[in-house]
């Protein structure tokens, strides 16, 4: 028996957490497992760029990029991609870095923006199965973020002291 992949690890952990919260969403488990696997590499968090090529780093950047400029034609695929990434980013942050967002007074904002992004993303999606997935992510956003928070606290506790050498621990605890 080989070592499980990171995706398999996250899928197993999420399956347990979803079951505890009575969320019977296999497609959402697969999707969120993929998000966590991709975001394990920090550069994936900031993969999207604005029209000047600068990475989108803050919620306001994503929101600004997803809004229609009066002088620009709407790029449906790009807007859908931005909204999907906004949903993924806010789910990741509100689930795994909840203490940090709470300390900054931003948790409710992230939860609202993430749920909204998935709702809008469903409107952009042409494929019925994915549209349905995004609608369920919209509806269950808070419960899924709670599952990630619980998973992080109980199943993936970071016991290293927050030091300059261990920046992840610093972020984890803020």
C-alpha positions as CSV (number, residue, x, y, z in Angstrom):
1,X,0.0,0.0,0.0
2,X,1.5,3.3,-1.0
3,X,1.4,6.7,0.5
4,X,-1.9,8.6,-0.2
5,X,-1.7,11.6,-2.5
6,X,-2.4,15.0,-1.0
7,X,-5.7,15.0,-2.8
8,X,-6.6,11.6,-1.3
9,X,-5.6,12.8,2.2
10,X,-7.8,15.9,1.9
11,X,-10.7,13.9,0.4
12,X,-10.6,11.5,3.3
13,X,-10.5,14.3,5.9
14,X,-13.3,16.2,4.1
15,X,-15.5,13.0,3.8
16,X,-15.4,12.7,7.6
17,X,-16.1,16.4,8.2
18,X,-19.0,16.5,5.7
19,X,-20.5,13.4,7.2
20,X,-20.4,14.9,10.7
21,X,-22.3,18.0,9.4
22,X,-24.7,15.8,7.5
23,X,-23.6,17.2,4.1
24,X,-24.1,14.5,1.5
25,X,-22.2,16.2,-1.3
26,X,-19.7,13.9,-3.0
27,X,-19.1,16.4,-5.9
28,X,-18.4,19.2,-3.4
29,X,-16.0,16.9,-1.5
30,X,-14.1,16.2,-4.7
31,X,-14.1,19.9,-5.7
32,X,-12.9,21.2,-2.3
33,X,-10.3,18.5,-2.1
34,X,-9.0,19.7,-5.4
35,X,-9.0,23.3,-4.2
36,X,-7.0,22.4,-1.1
37,X,-4.5,20.4,-3.2
38,X,-4.0,23.2,-5.6
39,X,-3.7,25.9,-2.9
40,X,-1.1,23.8,-1.0
41,X,1.2,25.7,-3.4
42,X,0.9,29.4,-2.5
43,X,1.3,30.6,-6.1
44,X,-2.0,29.0,-6.9
45,X,-3.7,31.4,-4.4
46,X,-2.6,34.3,-6.6
47,X,-2.7,32.7,-10.0
48,X,-5.1,35.4,-11.5
49,X,-3.9,38.8,-12.6
50,X,-5.5,42.1,-13.4
51,X,-5.3,43.7,-16.9
52,X,-1.9,45.1,-16.1
53,X,-0.5,41.6,-15.2
54,X,-0.4,42.2,-11.4
55,X,-1.6,39.3,-9.2
56,X,-5.0,39.7,-7.6
57,X,-4.2,39.5,-3.9
58,X,-7.1,40.9,-2.0
59,X,-10.9,40.4,-2.1
60,X,-11.4,44.0,-3.4
61,X,-9.1,43.1,-6.3
62,X,-11.2,40.1,-7.3
63,X,-14.4,42.1,-6.9
64,X,-13.1,44.9,-9.0
65,X,-11.8,42.5,-11.7
66,X,-15.2,40.7,-11.9
67,X,-17.2,43.9,-12.4
68,X,-18.0,45.1,-15.9
69,X,-16.1,48.2,-16.9
70,X,-18.3,50.6,-19.0
71,X,-15.7,50.7,-21.7
72,X,-14.9,47.0,-21.9
73,X,-16.8,44.1,-23.3
74,X,-17.6,41.5,-20.7
75,X,-15.5,38.4,-21.0
76,X,-17.9,35.7,-19.8
77,X,-15.2,33.1,-19.4
78,X,-12.8,35.4,-17.5
79,X,-15.6,36.7,-15.2
80,X,-16.6,33.1,-14.4
81,X,-13.0,32.2,-13.7
82,X,-12.5,35.2,-11.4
83,X,-15.7,34.4,-9.5
84,X,-14.8,30.8,-9.1
85,X,-11.3,31.7,-7.8
86,X,-12.9,34.3,-5.5
87,X,-15.1,31.5,-4.1
88,X,-12.2,29.2,-3.7
89,X,-10.0,31.8,-2.1
90,X,-12.6,32.9,0.4
91,X,-13.5,29.3,1.2
92,X,-9.8,28.4,1.8
93,X,-9.2,31.5,4.0
94,X,-12.5,31.4,6.0
95,X,-12.0,27.7,6.6
96,X,-8.3,27.3,7.2
97,X,-7.3,30.8,8.4
98,X,-10.5,31.6,10.4
99,X,-8.7,32.8,13.5
100,X,-6.8,35.4,11.4
101,X,-10.0,36.6,9.7
102,X,-11.9,36.7,13.0
103,X,-9.1,38.8,14.6
104,X,-9.2,41.2,11.7
105,X,-13.0,41.4,11.8
106,X,-13.3,40.1,8.3
107,X,-14.8,36.6,8.7
108,X,-18.4,37.5,7.9
109,X,-17.3,39.5,4.9
110,X,-15.3,36.6,3.5
111,X,-18.2,34.2,4.1
112,X,-20.7,36.5,2.4
113,X,-18.4,37.2,-0.6
114,X,-17.5,33.6,-1.0
115,X,-21.2,32.4,-1.0
116,X,-22.1,35.2,-3.4
117,X,-19.2,34.4,-5.7
118,X,-20.3,30.8,-6.1
119,X,-23.9,31.9,-6.6
120,X,-22.8,34.2,-9.4
121,X,-20.4,31.5,-10.8
122,X,-23.4,29.2,-11.2
123,X,-25.0,31.8,-13.4
124,X,-21.9,31.9,-15.6
125,X,-21.6,28.1,-15.8
126,X,-22.9,26.5,-19.0
127,X,-22.5,22.8,-17.9
128,X,-25.5,21.7,-15.9
129,X,-23.6,19.5,-13.5
130,X,-21.1,22.2,-12.6
131,X,-23.8,24.8,-12.4
132,X,-25.6,22.5,-9.8
133,X,-22.3,22.1,-7.9
134,X,-21.7,25.9,-7.7
135,X,-25.3,26.4,-6.5
136,X,-24.7,23.8,-3.7
137,X,-21.4,25.5,-2.8
138,X,-23.3,28.8,-2.6
139,X,-26.0,27.3,-0.4
140,X,-23.7,25.4,1.9
141,X,-20.7,27.8,1.9
142,X,-20.8,28.5,5.6
143,X,-21.2,24.8,6.6
144,X,-18.3,23.8,4.3
145,X,-16.1,26.6,5.7
146,X,-17.0,25.4,9.2
147,X,-16.0,21.9,8.1
148,X,-12.6,23.2,7.0
149,X,-12.1,25.1,10.2
150,X,-13.0,22.1,12.3
151,X,-10.7,19.9,10.2
152,X,-7.8,22.4,10.6
153,X,-8.3,22.7,14.4
154,X,-8.9,19.0,15.3
155,X,-7.3,17.0,12.6
156,X,-4.5,19.2,11.3
157,X,-3.3,21.2,14.3
158,X,-0.1,23.1,13.8
159,X,1.9,22.7,16.9
160,X,5.0,24.6,15.8
161,X,5.6,28.0,17.6
162,X,4.9,31.0,15.4
163,X,8.4,32.4,14.5
164,X,9.9,34.3,11.7
165,X,11.3,31.0,10.3
166,X,7.8,29.4,10.5
167,X,5.6,31.9,8.6
168,X,2.8,29.3,8.2
169,X,2.5,29.1,11.9
170,X,2.3,32.9,12.2
171,X,-0.5,33.0,9.6
172,X,-2.3,30.0,11.1
173,X,-2.5,31.6,14.5
174,X,-3.5,35.1,13.5
